[in-house]
Amino acid sequence: MALSKEAYQALESVVGPEWVSDDPAILEADHVGGGVHGGGDIKRPACSIQPETAEEVQGIIKVCNKYMIPFSATTTNPPPGLDREGVIFIDLKRMRKMVIDEENLYATVEPGVSFAALQGELFKKGLVTFVPMCGGNVSVLANSLNVGEGAISYRYGDRGYRRILAAEWVTADGEILRIGSSALQDDYFWGEGPGPDLRGMMASSNLESPTTRGICTKIGIRVFPFVSERLEPTGDAPVTTLMLPQNRFRYYNFIFDNKEDAIDAIYEIGKCEIGLFVMTVPPWFFAMARARGSAEVLTGAAGFWDYWENHEAPLIRENPNRTTCRALLYGIGSDKRLAYEEKVLQDICAKYGVEARASRRTTDETHFMSADAIVSNLAGGRFTSVILFESLDHAYKCAGIVNVNTRKHVPPVLDDYGTTNWFLPFEMCHICKLECLRFASVEDAGELALLMQDCHKDFVDVGAYPVRPAAELYGPKWENYPEKTRKFKQLLDPNNVAPPTS
């Protein structure tokens, strides 16, 4: 549905004619992007617009409210809200300002700043930030509002909203709110005051899109001290890796005959407060890494399935409870710290009768730059991730629920023998992210949705906390949160121009 000439001209007056377009080619590109994760009936937007300042975002939203036109906003990932006709697609990529305060350990970023861009600048200053495993190309601001976790959440804390400081927020009715210390001055070091702390309303906590009540245009976000040594990349794009200084970092792998011992040992590692992260390593990871290997083996989707079927699957059938774990030990402050952490890990593994083996090289492709985070698409077909945030014990229980439900859908869902469940502890093992990857062919992708539905029904019964829970199932159990969020949306979006539609 085309915009009226009057509305289009109003948008041009906000950003200039060169930054708004109703060209069908541009709109189709935005429409296709929105269909990747959006699902349902994704429609082509009416126009695409690229603001550069919070004031321009405010102007666009005021136009939307004046002419009762819905909007959708994004930076890198596919946006929500393209299930309505005549949507104004707000592309925030031009908003790329970034300031690093290395003395006070925070950075101020706009929506167009990616994790790769921020991390690259932080490395120059001996600092580090979280990089999510969905990829270093995603927006720091958007991901921190939505999920914001990574492997180093093990040491530095769970979920992105806990690292957000002050913020600038344009509400869905066109008001600019400056939250925290930015309310008094152009300084984003403190989120708690002055006045009410509205970050909980601004963030999504995985229950809905952050754009439901407006668009965040700037945040202050915590960063952390890191090594002073230069981190050198090696290899040729797209297969590159980051060389970590061996006097400060060392990977260890250790293999258990059963999952129960693996979980207990991980708990002990957390209690001893060693490591930058620790996790289980599903066999799927090895098959995926093999598919990116040398020319001597099959690569891509063919390489993945060949290696899985002919190498991993036979081993798994022999002992599906065999569990590989990995820890990255970190000499915080000195080389002596690394030696201490190695000794503690070896003592823990000896208690369970397993050997902790150090890797020959200390490299990284995922946890600091996320160069390889999207390689799961190599497998071809379709996959879904059943994700929960629980204690390690409850995560183990929920993994069993996913395994039982998976067997009901095999085939066409891949029989993984219950081995693609990934345990990634946070907060020194006080919290655990459980991610259960499940695969099917393109034509059977619908079966993955049915599997997800079955899992969610059982999660309600055991009191689990999954990512993006179904409101109709979890609402009655979780203090009727859909009604509360609906009231907040009505307050900040009286004309219902922000997604979702209800």
N, C-alpha and C positions, 0 to 999 in steps of 0.2 A: 504494500500500500504506500503510495507516494505521499510525501509531505506537501502541505499547501505552500504556495509561493511565498506567502507572508511569513510562515514559520521558518522556511529555509533561509530567507533573507535575514531573519532575526538571528539565526545561528551564525551566518556569515559575519554579522556585525560584532559578534563576540570574539571570534578567533581569526577572522580574515578569510577571504574567499579561497585562498590556497590550502586551508587546513580543514575544509569540509567538502564532502563529495557524495554525490548520488550516482556515480558511475557504476553501472551494473557489474563490471569486472571487479572493482574494489569491494562492492557489497557482497558479491558471491564468495570472494576470498574470506571475508569475515563470517559469512554464513557457514561455509564449510568448516572453518575453524571451530565454530560453536557447536558443530555436530559431533565432535570427537567424544566428548564426555557428556554433552547435554542430554542426549537421548530424547525420546518423544518426538513431537512435531516441531522441528527446528525450522524457522522461517528466515528469509533474507531480510536484513534490516532496511529501513527506509533511507538512512544516510549514515555515513561514517565521519566522525569529527575528532580532531586531535588538539586538545587544549595544552597549554604550556604552564599555566599558573593556577593556583587555587581560585583566584578571582574569575578566571575563564571557566573553570569547572562550575563555579557558582552561577555564572551567567547562563551556561548551557542548561543547568537544572532549573533555573527560573523560567527559561523558555519552555522547557518540558511541562512545567506546572501551569504556565499561562495557556498553552495550547492543548493541555491534557494529553501529552505524548509520552509513552513509556520510554525508559532508557535502560541501557545495559552498559557496564563498564568493565574493562580488563586492561592488563598490561602484557602478559605473556601467555597465560593459560586460556583455554576457551571460556568465554563468559557465560554466566547464567542469564536468563531473561529473554532469550531469543525464541521463545515459544509464543510470542505475541506479534500481532501485525503492527507494522509501522514503527518499529523500535529505532531510537537513535542510539547508535553504537558509539560509545565514548572510548577512544583508544588513548591510553595515558602514557604511551611510550616516550613522548617528547619531554615528559617531566623527569629529568635525569640528574637533578642537582644532588650532590653528595658532599658532606663535610664530616671529617673525622677529627674528634677531640681525643688525641692519644693520651693526654694527661689525665682526663676524667673518664676514659674508657667507655666512650659511646660514639655512635655515628648518627648523623641526621641524614635521612634519605627520602627521596620522592618515589612515586610508584614505578618509574621507569628504570630504577637502579637494580641491576641483577646481582645475585649472590657472587657470580664470577667476577663482576666488576669491583664490588666491595672487597671481596676476599683478596683480589690481586693488589689493591692499594693497602690493605691491612698488613699483608705479608711484608711490605716494604718497611713497615713501622714495628715489626715484631709483635703483631696482634693477630687475632683470629676471630672469626664468627662462625656460626652454624651454617652448614650448607645442606639443604634437604636432599634426600635421595631421589626426589623427582627431577633433579637436575640443577646445575649451577646457573642455567639460563633464566630461571624464574625470578620474579620480583621479590626483593627482600621484604618490602612493605606488605604485599598481598599474602605471601606465604606465612609471615609472622602473625598476621591477623587470623589466618585460617588454620594452620597446623604448626609449622615452624619447629619441627623436631628433626633430629639427625642422630647419628651414632654417638656423637660426643655429648648428647643429652645425658648419657651415663654419668659424666663428671660434672657438667655445667648446668644441668637442670632441664626439666621437661617443658614442652610446649612453648611456642613463640610468644604468646600474649604475656608471658611472665618476663620477657626481656624488653617489652615495649615500654618506653618512658613517656615523655610528653608527646602530644600528637596534634595535628591540624585536621579537621574533619568538616566536610561540607555535607550537611544533612539533606535528606531527600526533599525537603521543602525549600532548600536554597539558602540556609543560614550557615555561616562559617563559625565553627566552634574551635577554640584553641584550649586544649586540655592540658592540665599540669602546669609546669613552670612556663610554658609558652603563652599562658594566659596573661602574664605580666610583662614578659620580654621575649625577644627572639632567642630563646635558649631552651633546648629540649632535653635537659639533663635529668629532670625529675617528673615522674608521672603521677604521684599521689596527691598533689595539690598545686595551687590553692583551689579551694572550692570542691565540688563533687567530682569524684573520679569516675569518668564515663567510659573508660576503656572497655569495660565489660559489655556495654551496649554496642560499642563500635566493633569489637571482635566477634567472630562467628562461632568459635569453639566447635566447629564441624557440624553444627546443627542446621545452619543455613548459610547463604551467601553473605559475605561482609557488606555487599552493596544493598542489602535489604532496607537499610535505614539511611543510606547515604554513601559518600565516597571519601575515604581517607586519602589525603593528599600529601601528608608528611608525617614521619615519626622519628623520634629518637630511639635508638636501639642499643642495648648493651653489647660491648665487644670484650674480648678477654686477652690477657697477656699470653704470648706464645714464645717460641724459640727465636733467638736473634740470628741464627744461621740462615743463610740464603737457601731457599728451597728451589732446586733445579728441576725443570721439566725435561723429559727425554722421550725420544720416539717421534714418529711422524704422524700428523693429524690424519684421520681421527683417532688413531690408536696411540695415545700418549699417556705418560704416567709421570707422577711427581716423585722425585727422589727425596726421601726424608733423611735427615742426619742420623747415622747409626749410633752416634754417641748419646742420642736423646730418645730414639724410638726403636722398638723391636716388636715384631709380630711373633706370637706363639700360637701354634695349633695343638689341640689335645683332643683325643677321641675316646668316647665312653661307649660301653656295650649297651647301655640303656639310658633312656631320657631322664629317669629319676635321679641318677647319680650326676648327670650333667647339670640339672637344675640345682641340686644341692651344692655342687662345686661353684656354680656361678654365684649363688647366694654368699658363699664364703669369700669369694673374690671381692664382692661388694662390701662385706663387713670389714675387710682389711683395707678398703679404700685405695686399691691399686688400679692402674690402667686408665687409659683415656676412653676406651670402650671395651666391651666384651659382648659376645653374641654366639648363638648357634649358627651353623653354616649348612643350610639345606643342600642336598645333592644337586638340586636345580642350579645353584650358583656355579658349581663346577662345570656342568654341561654348557651353561651360557658362556662362561669364560673360555671354554674349549672352542666354542663356535666363533670366537674372535681371534683365534690363534694363528699359527703359521700356515703357509700355503701347503704344507705337507698333509693337512687334514681338511675335511670339508668345513666350510665356514657358513655363516648365515643360518637361516632357518633349517636348511638341509643338514648342516653340521650339527646343530642343536639336537634335532630328532634322531640323527644317526648315532650320536654319542650317547644320548639318553637311552635309546632302545637297546643298544649293543654293549654298553659298558655300565652305566649307572643302574638301570632297571634290574639286571641280573644280580648285582651286588645287593641292591635294596631288598630283593625278594629273600635273600639268604638271612638277612637280619635287618628288618625295618626299624628296629629300635636303636641301631647304632647311630650315635650322635657326635658330630664333629663340632667343636667349639673353637673360637678364635678370640684372642685378646691383643690389643695394641697397648703395650706398656710404654710409659711416658716418663722420662726423667725430668720432672718439673724442677727447674732451677739449677740442677747439677747432674753430672754423670753418675755420681754416687746414688742418686735417687733411682736411676734405672737399674743399677745392680741390686739395690734393695728389692725393687718390685719383682725382678727376675727370681730372686731367692724365695720370696713369699709365694709366687705362683708355682714354682717347682715343689715347694713343701705341700701346697694344697693338692696338686695333682698326685704326688706320691701317696697321700692319704687315701686316694681312690684307686691306686694301682695303675695309673696311666702316666704316660710320658709326655711332658711338655716340650715340643720341638720348635726351636727358633727358625724363622724363615731366613733364607740366605740373603735376600735383599729386602730392604724396607722401603716399599713404594706405596703410592696411593693413587687411585683413579676415581674414588667415590666420595670419601668423607671430608675432603678439604676443598675440592673443586667440582666434584660430581660430574666428571667428564663422561663416565660410562653409565650414568643412571638410567638412560633410556634404552639400554640394550635388551631389556625384556621384550621389546617389540620384535627382536630378531627371531623369536620363536615362531612368528607368523600366527595366523589364526587369531584367537581372542583369549584374553585372560582376565580374571577378576581377582581382587585382593580383599579377603575378609579381614578387616583390621579392628583390633580392640586395644584398649589401654587398661591394663589390670595389674594386680600383683603377679609375680612369677607363678605362684601356686594356682591362682585363678586362671591365668593365661594357659597353663597346662591343662586345666579342666576344660576350658573353652576349645582348645585345639582338639581334644577328644570329641567334642560335639561336632566340630567341622568335619572331622574324619568320618564320623558315623553318617552324617548327611551327604558327604561326598560319595560314599559307596552307593547311596540310593540313586545317584545320577551317573554312575559309571556302567557302560558308556552312555552317552558320547563324551562326558567329561573324562579327562585323562586320569587313569588310575595311578596315583602317585604314591600309593601304599602309606599314606599319612606322613610323608617325609618332606613336603614343601612348606611345612609350618616353620616360621622364622621367629625366634625369640630374641628380642633386642631390648635389654634392660636399660632403664633410665634411673637417674637419682641414686646412684650407687646401689641399684637393684631394689629400691623401694617401689618402683613402678616398672612395668614391662610392656613394651609394644609387641603385640602378637600380630604377625601378618601371614595369612594363609593364602598362598597363590594357587589358583586353580585354572586349568587350561581346557579349551575346547576349540574345535575348528570354527571357521567363520560362519558356516551355515548352522552351527549348533550353539551360537553365542547365547541364544535365549535360554538354554539349559543352565547357563551360569547364573542368570537372573533368578531362576527357580531355586537353585541351590542357595543363593544368598537369602531368599525369602525364608526357606526352611531354617537356615541358621539363625536368623533374627528372631523367629518365633521361639526357638529354644533359648536364645540368649536372654530374652525377657524373663523366662522362668527361673534362670539361675542368677539373675541380677547382674549381668555383664554390661560393660560399657563399650559398645562398638562405635566406630567412626560413622558418621552420617546415619544415625538411627532413623527408622521409619516413625514419623510423628504419631500415626494412629496406633502403633503398637506400644511405643515407649512413653507417650504423653501421659496416660493414666498412671503409670508407675513412677514417673519423674516429676511429681508436683505440677502436672498439667502445664509443662513449659510451652507447648504450642499456643495456648491461650495468652500466656504472659508475653511471648514474643509478638503475637498479633497486636496486642495493645500498644506495645512500644512502637511497632510499625505504624499504627494508626496515628500515634502522637507525632511522629517525625515524618510521615509520608501520607498526609491526609488525602491527597489526590491519587494515591496508589500508582505512582509512575515508576517506582523502583521495583525490581523483581523481588519475590515472585508475585503472581497475579492475585494471591489471596493471603 
